[in-house]
């Protein structure tokens, strides 16, 4: 059996992905007692999972350490090269939005400062609107930037909107929806094609059932 190494985003997406595998009839019980381990191989040696940060998934796939990666589309927009994007898993669904305090004026003509972890998404969005903005890259919580006057607004991922409300912000504009995707190393797609597409067939059957319900 051809073994597939999969770089998997740690945290909530990890749990949703493993649930999807389980629904597809794939035994992932070996992942239950994780403790502090980051590398897991299934008893039948079909899969090895690497638990990594979202931003590192593309790196592991691009360099061939992992055959496949599972990560949010938000990461792929910021790191768009060196792999094939193959499958939308329809999990981890959320959206990119523009948010700010209630006194934000999106239609005024002054040059705005936009705080974000996602400069590519933010720049492209405002470029398409014909607006010249200053992008301020922030690694941590961006919600406080408009409150403290660092930025006029933020571009961030929104799932429920609760965090925004708790920090006195509201959504002014939705940019696009995002979800978890499967990416594949370009060379491994040729070398392990049969095993990769067998996995895709198993996952797609579950995705289609979910869409039908």
N, CA, C and O of each residue as an XYZ file, in Angstrom:
852
protein
N       0.843     -1.198      0.000
C       0.000      0.000      0.000
C       0.879      1.250      0.000
O       1.860      1.343      0.739
N       0.501      2.209     -0.849
C       1.232      3.480     -0.912
C       0.834      4.371      0.259
O      -0.341      4.681      0.451
N       1.823      4.770      1.028
C       1.539      5.629      2.176
C       1.469      7.096      1.746
O       2.277      7.564      0.944
N       0.482      7.809      2.300
C       0.328      9.231      2.044
C       0.648     10.005      3.312
O       0.132      9.688      4.384
N       1.497     11.017      3.195
C       1.805     11.906      4.314
C       1.011     13.184      4.139
O       1.094     13.840      3.101
N       0.238     13.536      5.164
C      -0.684     14.664      5.078
C      -0.339     15.690      6.152
O      -0.329     15.373      7.342
N      -0.057     16.921      5.727
C       0.153     18.026      6.667
C      -1.214     18.586      7.026
O      -1.941     19.076      6.161
N      -1.554     18.512      8.286
C      -2.898     18.855      8.756
C      -2.839     20.045      9.705
O      -2.037     20.069     10.638
N      -3.692     21.029      9.459
C      -3.738     22.215     10.305
C      -4.222     21.864     11.708
O      -5.301     21.297     11.878
N      -3.414     22.209     12.710
C      -3.765     21.908     14.100
C      -4.988     22.693     14.555
O      -5.276     23.774     14.041
N      -5.710     22.126     15.539
C      -6.815     22.861     16.151
C      -8.171     22.465     15.608
O      -8.432     21.290     15.351
N      -9.036     23.457     15.435
C     -10.422     23.208     15.040
C     -10.521     22.508     13.696
O     -11.330     21.596     13.526
N      -9.697     22.930     12.735
C      -9.746     22.310     11.410
C      -9.274     20.864     11.461
O      -9.769     20.014     10.721
N      -8.331     20.594     12.325
C      -7.875     19.211     12.548
C      -9.045     18.329     12.970
O      -9.236     17.243     12.421
N      -9.822     18.787     13.934
C     -10.961     18.008     14.436
C     -12.010     17.798     13.349
O     -12.551     16.701     13.208
N     -12.297     18.845     12.585
C     -13.297     18.736     11.529
C     -12.824     17.806     10.413
O     -13.619     17.063      9.836
N     -11.531     17.851     10.117
C     -10.979     16.988      9.076
C     -11.031     15.521      9.493
O     -11.422     14.661      8.703
N     -10.642     15.240     10.717
C     -10.662     13.861     11.195
C     -12.086     13.315     11.250
O     -12.312     12.134     10.986
N     -13.043     14.175     11.593
C     -14.449     13.756     11.576
C     -14.879     13.397     10.161
O     -15.624     12.437      9.961
N     -14.412     14.164      9.177
C     -14.725     13.884      7.775
C     -14.117     12.550      7.346
O     -14.773     11.757      6.671
N     -12.883     12.304      7.729
C     -12.235     11.026      7.421
C     -13.033      9.869      8.031
O     -13.252      8.840      7.392
N     -13.458     10.064      9.273
C     -14.217      9.029      9.973
C     -15.523      8.713      9.235
O     -15.899      7.552      9.076
N     -16.205      9.779      8.787
C     -17.449      9.595      8.039
C     -17.210      8.880      6.719
O     -18.111      8.235      6.183
N     -15.990      8.994      6.195
C     -15.639      8.325      4.942
C     -15.219      6.872      5.168
O     -14.831      6.178      4.228
N     -15.300      6.418      6.422
C     -14.965      5.033      6.734
C     -13.486      4.794      6.967
O     -13.029      3.651      6.957
N     -12.735      5.871      7.179
C     -11.293      5.757      7.420
C     -11.040      5.791      8.926
O     -11.478      6.715      9.611
N     -10.346      4.804      9.430
C     -10.075      4.696     10.872
C      -9.014      5.722     11.279
O      -7.860      5.635     10.861
N      -9.420      6.685     12.094
C      -8.478      7.691     12.596
C      -8.390      7.631     14.125
O      -7.987      8.601     14.767
N      -8.766      6.496     14.698
C      -8.753      6.357     16.158
C      -7.346      6.490     16.730
O      -7.180      6.841     17.898
N      -6.333      6.212     15.913
C      -4.944      6.336     16.374
C      -4.563      7.781     16.667
O      -3.500      8.038     17.232
N      -5.421      8.729     16.289
C      -5.164     10.143     16.539
C      -5.769     10.626     17.855
O      -5.582     11.786     18.221
N      -6.474      9.784     18.560
C      -7.217     10.228     19.744
C      -6.305     10.618     20.906
O      -6.500     11.666     21.521
N      -5.323      9.790     21.206
C      -4.443     10.062     22.345
C      -3.200     10.793     21.853
O      -2.128     10.199     21.727
N      -3.352     12.090     21.574
C      -2.269     12.832     20.928
C      -1.160     13.224     21.900
O       0.018     13.217     21.545
N      -1.544     13.566     23.126
C      -0.595     14.138     24.071
C       0.141     15.299     23.385
O      -0.508     16.225     22.899
N       1.459     15.269     23.337
C       2.198     16.355     22.683
C       2.801     15.921     21.343
O       3.607     16.648     20.761
N       2.419     14.761     20.863
C       2.964     14.262     19.600
C       2.466     15.095     18.429
O       1.371     15.656     18.475
N       3.267     15.169     17.392
C       2.927     15.924     16.191
C       2.947     15.068     14.929
O       2.523     15.524     13.867
N       3.434     13.832     15.033
C       3.502     12.922     13.884
C       2.794     11.620     14.255
O       3.092     11.015     15.285
N       1.861     11.199     13.412
C       1.064     10.001     13.684
C       0.965      9.151     12.428
O       0.648      9.659     11.352
N       1.239      7.852     12.564
C       1.103      6.926     11.439
C       0.025      5.909     11.757
O       0.004      5.342     12.850
N      -0.866      5.678     10.816
C      -1.965      4.730     11.029
C      -1.418      3.309     11.123
O      -0.395      2.999     10.511
N      -2.090      2.442     11.885
C      -1.624      1.060     12.043
C      -1.443      0.322     10.719
O      -0.570     -0.538     10.601
N      -2.268      0.654      9.719
C      -2.131     -0.007      8.414
C      -1.118      0.689      7.505
O      -0.922      0.287      6.358
N      -0.475      1.738      8.030
C       0.561      2.496      7.310
C       0.033      3.160      6.027
O       0.799      3.447      5.107
N      -1.267      3.396      5.983
C      -1.819      4.101      4.826
C      -1.558      5.603      4.912
O      -1.307      6.257      3.900
N      -1.621      6.146      6.137
C      -1.467      7.593      6.318
C      -0.447      7.907      7.399
O      -0.326      7.189      8.392
N       0.281      8.990      7.187
C       1.010      9.659      8.260
C       0.504     11.092      8.302
O       0.515     11.794      7.291
N       0.059     11.525      9.485
C      -0.412     12.897      9.658
C       0.659     13.715     10.372
O       1.230     13.278     11.371
N       0.919     14.898      9.850
C       1.786     15.868     10.507
C       0.910     17.008     11.001
O       0.232     17.653     10.201
N       0.910     17.268     12.297
C       0.118     18.373     12.843
C       0.977     19.624     12.865
O       1.961     19.698     13.602
N       0.604     20.613     12.051
C       1.419     21.822     11.911
C       0.525     23.058     11.938
O      -0.696     22.956     11.825
N       1.140     24.214     12.088
C       0.394     25.469     12.025
C      -0.086     25.710     10.594
O       0.539     25.282      9.623
N      -1.208     26.403     10.500
C      -1.827     26.627      9.189
C      -0.848     27.224      8.184
O      -0.763     26.759      7.047
N      -0.116     28.240      8.593
C       0.786     28.944      7.678
C       1.915     28.064      7.180
O       2.549     28.390      6.177
N       2.188     26.937      7.868
C       3.293     26.056      7.485
C       2.861     24.905      6.575
O       3.710     24.200      6.031
N       1.559     24.706      6.404
C       1.081     23.582      5.595
C       1.626     23.665      4.173
O       2.129     22.677      3.639
N       1.526     24.843      3.562
C       2.006     24.970      2.179
C       3.512     24.725      2.085
O       3.996     24.206      1.079
N       4.243     25.090      3.115
C       5.699     24.884      3.108
C       6.047     23.407      3.097
O       6.910     22.977      2.332
N       5.380     22.625      3.942
C       5.639     21.189      3.992
C       5.269     20.506      2.677
O       5.965     19.595      2.229
N       4.180     20.945      2.064
C       3.756     20.349      0.793
C       4.670     20.788     -0.341
O       5.076     19.975     -1.172
N       4.986     22.053     -0.370
C       5.831     22.592     -1.444
C       7.196     21.911     -1.480
O       7.739     21.665     -2.557
N       7.754     21.606     -0.305
C       9.079     20.994     -0.223
C       9.038     19.466     -0.252
O      10.081     18.818     -0.166
N       7.837     18.887     -0.374
C       7.731     17.435     -0.526
C       7.838     16.643      0.756
O       7.897     15.414      0.723
N       7.863     17.334      1.898
C       7.851     16.615      3.183
C       6.486     15.947      3.368
O       6.392     14.849      3.917
N       5.438     16.618      2.906
C       4.084     16.055      2.903
C       3.612     15.912      1.461
O       3.898     16.756      0.612
N       2.885     14.831      1.201
C       2.304     14.638     -0.134
C       1.103     15.559     -0.332
O       0.899     16.127     -1.405
N       0.314     15.687      0.737
C      -0.885     16.506      0.701
C      -0.920     17.422      1.916
O      -0.232     17.190      2.910
N      -1.737     18.470      1.817
C      -1.974     19.342      2.957
C      -3.441     19.709      3.029
O      -4.125     19.778      2.008
N      -3.921     19.945      4.240
C      -5.304     20.386      4.444
C      -5.254     21.683      5.234
O      -4.780     21.725      6.370
N      -5.761     22.755      4.597
C      -5.595     24.093      5.166
C      -6.682     25.005      4.612
O      -7.266     24.724      3.565
N      -6.946     26.087      5.312
C      -7.962     27.029      4.867
C      -7.554     27.786      3.620
O      -6.371     28.033      3.385
N      -8.542     28.148      2.827
C      -8.302     28.917      1.600
C      -7.624     30.250      1.903
O      -6.911     30.788      1.056
N      -7.841     30.790      3.112
C      -7.198     32.044      3.481
C      -5.685     31.947      3.399
O      -5.023     32.883      2.952
N      -5.137     30.820      3.828
C      -3.686     30.615      3.772
C      -3.222     30.496      2.326
O      -2.164     31.010      1.964
N      -4.015     29.820      1.504
C      -3.628     29.616      0.104
C      -3.617     30.925     -0.673
O      -2.795     31.103     -1.572
N      -4.513     31.834     -0.340
C      -4.523     33.140     -1.007
C      -3.230     33.901     -0.715
O      -2.683     34.576     -1.587
N      -2.756     33.783      0.518
C      -1.529     34.481      0.907
C      -0.268     33.759      0.424
O       0.781     34.383      0.263
N      -0.369     32.440      0.193
C       0.787     31.636     -0.247
C       0.348     30.799     -1.448
O       0.111     29.599     -1.305
N       0.236     31.408     -2.624
C      -0.469     30.767     -3.733
C       0.363     29.867     -4.651
O      -0.175     29.385     -5.647
N       1.629     29.620     -4.374
C       2.470     28.931     -5.349
C       3.072     27.630     -4.800
O       3.199     27.448     -3.589
N       3.437     26.734     -5.722
C       4.231     25.562     -5.384
C       3.455     24.306     -5.077
O       4.019     23.365     -4.518
N       2.181     24.254     -5.422
C       1.344     23.079     -5.153
C       0.127     23.135     -6.072
O      -0.108     24.137     -6.748
N      -0.645     22.046     -6.087
C      -1.935     22.043     -6.770
C      -3.049     22.089     -5.719
O      -3.030     21.328     -4.752
N      -4.010     22.980     -5.917
C      -5.205     22.986     -5.075
C      -6.224     22.059     -5.726
O      -6.634     22.281     -6.865
N      -6.636     21.010     -4.996
C      -7.374     19.924     -5.639
C      -8.829     19.767     -5.199
O      -9.682     19.422     -6.016
N      -9.126     20.015     -3.921
C     -10.443     19.630     -3.413
C     -10.918     20.592     -2.329
O     -10.164     20.941     -1.421
N     -12.167     21.014     -2.433
C     -12.815     21.820     -1.400
C     -13.557     20.874     -0.470
O     -14.489     20.188     -0.890
N     -13.146     20.834      0.791
C     -13.753     19.899      1.746
C     -15.073     20.405      2.333
O     -15.779     19.653      3.006
N     -15.410     21.673      2.083
C     -16.669     22.263      2.568
C     -16.757     22.288      4.093
O     -17.853     22.297      4.654
N     -15.606     22.298      4.762
C     -15.574     22.440      6.225
C     -14.735     23.663      6.562
O     -14.045     24.212      5.703
N     -14.801     24.087      7.836
C     -14.063     25.283      8.227
C     -14.553     26.506      7.482
O     -13.773     27.401      7.158
N     -15.852     26.541      7.210
C     -16.406     27.622      6.383
C     -16.504     28.918      7.186
O     -17.042     28.936      8.293
N     -15.983     29.989      6.617
C     -16.093     31.327      7.205
C     -15.925     32.335      6.072
O     -16.074     31.973      4.905
N     -15.619     33.585      6.389
C     -15.537     34.589      5.332
C     -14.530     35.666      5.702
O     -14.220     35.880      6.874
N     -14.027     36.338      4.674
C     -13.244     37.544      4.871
C     -14.200     38.730      4.881
O     -15.081     38.839      4.028
N     -14.018     39.608      5.847
C     -14.882     40.781      5.940
C     -14.070     42.025      6.291
O     -12.976     41.949      6.852
N     -14.650     43.174      5.937
C     -14.140     44.465      6.382
C     -14.970     44.884      7.587
O     -16.198     44.927      7.511
N     -14.313     45.191      8.688
C     -15.027     45.563      9.909
C     -14.363     46.763     10.564
O     -13.176     47.027     10.372
N     -15.161     47.481     11.341
C     -14.616     48.644     12.061
C     -15.611     49.085     13.129
O     -16.621     48.423     13.371
N     -15.308     50.205     13.756
C     -16.211     50.801     14.740
C     -17.389     51.434     14.006
O     -17.345     51.605     12.788
N     -18.441     51.780     14.743
C     -19.673     52.264     14.112
C     -19.504     53.601     13.382
O     -20.304     53.934     12.507
N     -18.472     54.362     13.738
C     -18.288     55.662     13.086
C     -17.411     55.589     11.829
O     -17.047     56.625     11.272
N     -17.075     54.400     11.389
C     -16.285     54.223     10.161
C     -17.087     54.696      8.956
O     -18.274     54.396      8.829
N     -16.432     55.431      8.084
C     -17.078     55.956      6.877
C     -16.451     55.303      5.642
O     -15.458     55.809      5.120
N     -17.010     54.195      5.172
C     -16.375     53.478      4.059
C     -16.372     54.241      2.749
O     -15.553     53.959      1.874
N     -17.275     55.206      2.596
C     -17.401     55.891      1.308
C     -16.738     57.261      1.264
O     -16.849     57.968      0.262
N     -16.040     57.651      2.351
C     -15.366     58.944      2.265
C     -14.107     58.814      1.402
O     -13.708     57.706      1.043
N     -13.499     59.929      1.080
C     -12.430     59.924      0.080
C     -11.023     59.933      0.680
O     -10.038     59.929     -0.058
N     -10.922     59.944      1.978
C      -9.574     59.978      2.556
C      -8.898     58.611      2.406
O      -9.569     57.583      2.323
N      -7.583     58.615      2.372
C      -6.814     57.370      2.257
C      -6.897     56.611      3.574
O      -6.522     57.134      4.624
N      -7.374     55.412      3.518
C      -7.626     54.646      4.739
C      -6.440     53.760      5.101
O      -5.676     53.318      4.243
N      -6.316     53.516      6.407
C      -5.358     52.540      6.912
C      -6.129     51.278      7.290
O      -7.099     51.335      8.045
N      -5.688     50.138      6.757
C      -6.378     48.867      6.970
C      -5.429     47.908      7.678
O      -4.364     47.580      7.154
N      -5.815     47.460      8.869
C      -5.006     46.498      9.623
C      -5.475     45.079      9.296
O      -6.674     44.814      9.218
N      -4.514     44.173      9.108
C      -4.888     42.812      8.731
C      -3.725     41.846      8.890
O      -2.560     42.242      8.863
N      -4.062     40.572      9.057
C      -3.071     39.494      8.980
C      -2.913     39.032      7.539
O      -2.017     38.247      7.227
N      -3.782     39.519      6.664
C      -3.870     39.015      5.293
C      -3.682     40.158      4.290
O      -4.651     40.583      3.660
N      -2.457     40.658      4.132
C      -2.228     41.823      3.278
C      -2.574     41.586      1.806
O      -3.005     42.510      1.117
N      -2.390     40.364      1.321
C      -2.711     40.074     -0.080
C      -4.206     40.208     -0.323
O      -4.629     40.835     -1.294
N      -5.006     39.619      0.561
C      -6.467     39.685      0.436
C      -6.939     41.130      0.524
O      -7.738     41.583     -0.295
N      -6.441     41.848      1.522
C      -6.881     43.231      1.735
C      -6.476     44.127      0.564
O      -7.286     44.911      0.070
N      -5.233     44.012      0.126
C      -4.755     44.854     -0.973
C      -5.553     44.616     -2.240
O      -5.950     45.561     -2.922
N      -5.785     43.344     -2.554
C      -6.509     43.005     -3.781
C      -7.957     43.485     -3.722
O      -8.500     43.950     -4.725
N      -8.578     43.373     -2.558
C      -9.971     43.805     -2.412
C     -10.113     45.300     -2.676
O     -10.974     45.721     -3.449
N      -9.275     46.092     -2.039
C      -9.390     47.543     -2.215
C      -8.888     47.993     -3.588
O      -9.356     48.999     -4.121
N      -7.936     47.249     -4.160
C      -7.482     47.572     -5.521
C      -8.631     47.419     -6.516
O      -8.821     48.261     -7.394
N      -9.403     46.322     -6.367
C     -10.541     46.093     -7.260
C     -11.593     47.191     -7.118
O     -12.315     47.497     -8.067
N     -11.671     47.774     -5.938
C     -12.631     48.862     -5.710
C     -12.077     50.215     -6.149
O     -12.776     51.227     -6.099
N     -10.818     50.222     -6.577
C     -10.196     51.470     -7.004
C      -9.787     52.364     -5.863
O      -9.641     53.573     -6.045
N      -9.596     51.787     -4.674
C      -9.224     52.579     -3.501
C      -7.754     52.380     -3.167
O      -7.263     51.251     -3.130
N      -7.070     53.462     -2.930
C      -5.677     53.428     -2.504
C      -5.654     53.426     -0.977
O      -6.035     54.412     -0.346
N      -5.205     52.316     -0.383
C      -5.188     52.201      1.080
C      -3.780     51.879      1.565
O      -2.946     51.370      0.816
N      -3.537     52.184      2.820
C      -2.292     51.778      3.483
C      -2.579     50.505      4.270
O      -3.464     50.484      5.124
N      -1.827     49.443      3.980
C      -2.013     48.173      4.680
C      -1.042     48.085      5.849
O       0.165     48.251      5.678
N      -1.576     47.824      7.031
C      -0.753     47.622      8.226
C      -0.833     46.149      8.610
O      -1.898     45.653      8.976
N       0.298     45.454      8.525
C       0.329     44.015      8.823
C       0.407     43.810     10.329
O       1.290     44.347     10.998
N      -0.529     43.027     10.852
C      -0.565     42.706     12.279
C      -0.631     41.201     12.438
O      -1.404     40.538     11.748
N       0.170     40.657     13.338
C       0.210     39.211     13.532
C      -0.792     38.737     14.581
O      -1.301     37.620     14.492
N      -1.076     39.576     15.568
C      -1.963     39.159     16.656
C      -3.405     39.550     16.414
O      -3.879     39.535     15.278
N      -4.096     39.896     17.473
C      -5.509     40.264     17.374
C      -5.652     41.628     16.707
O      -5.166     42.638     17.216
N      -6.324     41.637     15.568
C      -6.457     42.898     14.818
C      -7.650     43.716     15.290
O      -7.778     44.885     14.927
N      -8.525     43.120     16.094
C      -9.779     43.793     16.442
C      -9.581     45.120     17.174
O     -10.420     46.016     17.079
N      -8.468     45.245     17.906
C      -8.273     46.465     18.688
C      -7.711     47.618     17.854
O      -7.699     48.759     18.317
N      -7.244     47.339     16.632
C      -6.594     48.379     15.825
C      -7.499     49.578     15.554
O      -7.047     50.711     15.720
N      -8.775     49.383     15.138
C      -9.628     50.562     14.926
C     -10.013     51.245     16.229
O     -10.191     52.462     16.267
N     -10.142     50.470     17.286
C     -10.531     51.024     18.587
C      -9.454     51.969     19.115
O      -9.761     53.006     19.703
N      -8.184     51.601     18.899
C      -7.066     52.404     19.403
C      -6.597     53.462     18.413
O      -5.688     54.237     18.707
N      -7.222     53.490     17.235
C      -6.860     54.503     16.252
C      -5.674     54.145     15.384
O      -5.190     54.988     14.629
N      -5.189     52.909     15.473
C      -4.082     52.481     14.618
C      -4.526     52.364     13.167
O      -3.755     52.642     12.248
N      -5.776     51.949     12.968
C      -6.300     51.758     11.614
C      -7.737     52.245     11.549
O      -8.425     52.355     12.564
N      -8.174     52.535     10.323
C      -9.573     52.927     10.123
C     -10.496     51.718     10.149
O     -11.636     51.805     10.603
N      -9.990     50.579      9.653
C     -10.792     49.359      9.589
C      -9.857     48.163      9.539
O      -8.641     48.321      9.427
N     -10.424     46.969      9.623
C      -9.642     45.742      9.529
C     -10.217     44.855      8.430
O     -11.391     44.961      8.077
N      -9.377     43.989      7.902
C      -9.822     42.864      7.072
C      -9.420     41.604      7.812
O      -8.240     41.384      8.085
N     -10.409     40.774      8.138
C     -10.119     39.591      8.935
C     -11.107     38.475      8.604
O     -12.112     38.689      7.926
N     -10.795     37.292      9.098
C     -11.694     36.148      8.957
C     -12.789     36.256     10.006
O     -12.514     36.515     11.177
N     -14.020     36.057      9.583
C     -15.166     36.112     10.491
C     -15.930     34.796     10.390
O     -16.276     34.341      9.300
N     -16.183     34.202     11.545
C     -16.988     32.976     11.569
C     -18.373     33.278     12.129
O     -19.369     33.148     11.418
N     -18.446     33.675     13.386
C     -19.738     33.999     14.001
C     -19.936     35.499     14.181
O     -21.070     35.969     14.280
N     -18.851     36.242     14.223
C     -18.932     37.686     14.453
C     -18.926     38.069     15.922
O     -18.957     39.253     16.258
N     -18.887     37.071     16.800
C     -18.937     37.334     18.242
C     -17.741     38.151     18.712
O     -17.901     39.095     19.486
N     -16.544     37.798     18.252
C     -15.336     38.514     18.678
C     -15.391     39.972     18.254
O     -14.967     40.856     18.998
N     -15.909     40.222     17.065
C     -16.045     41.603     16.600
C     -16.965     42.394     17.529
O     -16.621     43.493     17.966
N     -18.119     41.835     17.822
C     -19.098     42.527     18.672
C     -18.536     42.797     20.060
O     -18.753     43.867     20.630
N     -17.814     41.821     20.601
C     -17.258     41.981     21.943
C     -16.214     43.098     21.998
O     -15.933     43.642     23.066
N     -15.643     43.435     20.840
C     -14.643     44.498     20.783
C     -15.189     45.775     20.148
O     -14.426     46.655     19.749
N     -16.529     45.869     20.059
C     -17.162     47.088     19.582
C     -17.084     47.313     18.085
O     -17.172     48.451     17.624
N     -16.918     46.238     17.316
C     -16.818     46.368     15.862
C     -18.044     45.769     15.182
O     -18.763     44.950     15.754
N     -18.255     46.200     13.952
C     -19.327     45.634     13.128
C     -18.827     45.430     11.712
O     -17.872     46.075     11.279
N     -19.480     44.527     10.996
C     -19.091     44.227      9.621
C     -19.681     45.278      8.683
O     -20.872     45.583      8.743
N     -18.830     45.821      7.819
C     -19.284     46.783      6.819
C     -19.361     46.160      5.429
O     -20.099     46.638      4.568
N     -18.598     45.093      5.216
C     -18.556     44.503      3.881
C     -17.988     43.090      3.961
O     -17.001     42.855      4.658
N     -18.605     42.156      3.254
C     -18.053     40.809      3.114
C     -17.262     40.735      1.815
O     -17.711     41.216      0.774
N     -16.081     40.128      1.886
C     -15.212     40.051      0.712
C     -15.420     38.738     -0.042
O     -15.703     38.744     -1.240
N     -15.280     37.613      0.661
C     -15.470     36.314      0.017
C     -15.574     35.228      1.079
O     -15.136     35.410      2.215
N     -16.158     34.100      0.698
C     -16.235     32.938      1.581
C     -14.967     32.108      1.435
O     -14.349     32.077      0.371
N     -14.589     31.439      2.514
C     -13.424     30.555      2.472
C     -13.769     29.252      3.176
O     -14.695     29.196      3.986
N     -13.008     28.197      2.856
C     -13.224     26.884      3.458
C     -11.926     26.093      3.369
O     -10.945     26.564      2.795
N     -11.922     24.896      3.935
C     -10.714     24.069      3.937
C     -10.515     23.407      2.576
O     -11.463     22.910      1.969
N      -9.289     23.409      2.117
C      -8.946     22.809      0.827
C      -7.851     21.758      0.998
O      -7.076     21.796      1.954
N      -7.802     20.816      0.048
C      -6.714     19.847     -0.024
C      -5.747     20.298     -1.109
O      -6.139     20.527     -2.254
N      -4.485     20.420     -0.734
C      -3.451     20.745     -1.717
C      -2.513     19.552     -1.861
O      -2.379     18.741     -0.944
N      -1.862     19.452     -3.027
C      -1.024     18.298     -3.330
C       0.317     18.760     -3.883
O       0.388     19.695     -4.680
N       1.370     18.094     -3.449
C       2.700     18.336     -4.009
C       2.688     17.939     -5.487
O       2.175     16.878     -5.841
N       3.246     18.783     -6.340
C       3.147     18.572     -7.787
C       3.788     17.259     -8.233
O       3.219     16.541     -9.055
N       4.953     16.945     -7.702
C       5.632     15.707     -8.105
C       4.921     14.472     -7.573
O       4.846     13.447     -8.249
N       4.395     14.579     -6.344
C       3.735     13.416     -5.736
C       2.404     13.094     -6.409
O       1.943     11.954     -6.356
N       1.783     14.092     -7.042
C       0.528     13.826     -7.750
C       0.767     12.830     -8.876
O      -0.106     12.016     -9.179
N       1.932     12.884     -9.496
C       2.272     11.919    -10.550
C       2.694     10.581     -9.947
O       2.295      9.519    -10.423
N       3.505     10.649     -8.896
C       4.101      9.441     -8.339
C       3.099      8.617     -7.525
O       3.167      7.388     -7.510
N       2.166      9.301     -6.849
C       1.206      8.603     -5.976
C      -0.236      8.854     -6.408
O      -1.147      8.896     -5.581
N      -0.424      9.017     -7.686
C      -1.716      9.424     -8.238
C      -2.862      8.513     -7.801
O      -3.917      8.997     -7.389
N      -2.661      7.203     -7.887
C      -3.744      6.265     -7.568
C      -4.180      6.384     -6.115
O      -5.375      6.437     -5.825
N      -3.214      6.424     -5.202
C      -3.539      6.523     -3.775
C      -4.209      7.854     -3.454
O      -5.130      7.905     -2.639
N      -3.755      8.922     -4.088
C      -4.323     10.252     -3.838
C      -5.772     10.313     -4.309
O      -6.643     10.800     -3.589
N      -6.025      9.822     -5.512
C      -7.386      9.905     -6.039
C      -8.332      8.915     -5.371
O      -9.543      9.131     -5.349
N      -7.790      7.838     -4.832
C      -8.631      6.939     -4.017
C      -9.132      7.674     -2.779
O     -10.303      7.561     -2.415
N      -8.239      8.430     -2.129
C      -8.638      9.221     -0.964
C      -9.665     10.271     -1.370
O     -10.657     10.468     -0.668
N      -9.442     10.945     -2.487
C     -10.396     11.953     -2.949
C     -11.778     11.354     -3.171
O     -12.784     11.965     -2.810
N     -11.834     10.164     -3.761
C     -13.123      9.502     -4.000
C     -13.855      9.242     -2.687
O     -15.067      9.436     -2.592
N     -13.105      8.801     -1.673
C     -13.715      8.519     -0.370
C     -14.249      9.796      0.275
O     -15.355      9.812      0.815
N     -13.452     10.865      0.213
C     -13.865     12.126      0.831
C     -15.019     12.779      0.069
O     -15.937     13.330      0.675
N     -14.967     12.713     -1.258
C     -16.016     13.348     -2.065
C     -17.377     12.716     -1.827
O     -18.398     13.400     -1.908
N     -17.409     11.427     -1.536
C     -18.695     10.768     -1.270
C     -19.352     11.344     -0.020
O     -20.575     11.473      0.045
N     -18.529     11.690      0.972
C     -19.050     12.293      2.209
C     -19.468     13.742      1.947
O     -20.520     14.180      2.413
N     -18.644     14.482      1.202
C     -18.965     15.882      0.891
C     -20.267     15.971      0.140
O     -21.095     16.834      0.434
N     -20.470     15.085     -0.837
C     -21.703     15.103     -1.624
C     -22.922     14.777     -0.778
O     -23.988     15.364     -0.963
N     -22.764     13.839      0.153
C     -23.885     13.506      1.059
C     -24.242     14.707      1.910
O     -25.418     14.974      2.159
N     -23.203     15.447      2.367
C     -23.458     16.635      3.180
C     -24.179     17.717      2.409
O     -25.030     18.413      2.963
N     -23.845     17.868      1.122
C     -24.497     18.875      0.298
C     -25.944     18.524      0.001
O     -26.774     19.404     -0.224
N     -26.243     17.214      0.002
C     -27.598     16.760     -0.308
C     -28.552     16.860      0.869
O     -29.770     16.827      0.694
N     -27.991     16.982      2.085
C     -28.848     17.021      3.279
C     -29.291     18.443      3.598
O     -30.016     18.661      4.569
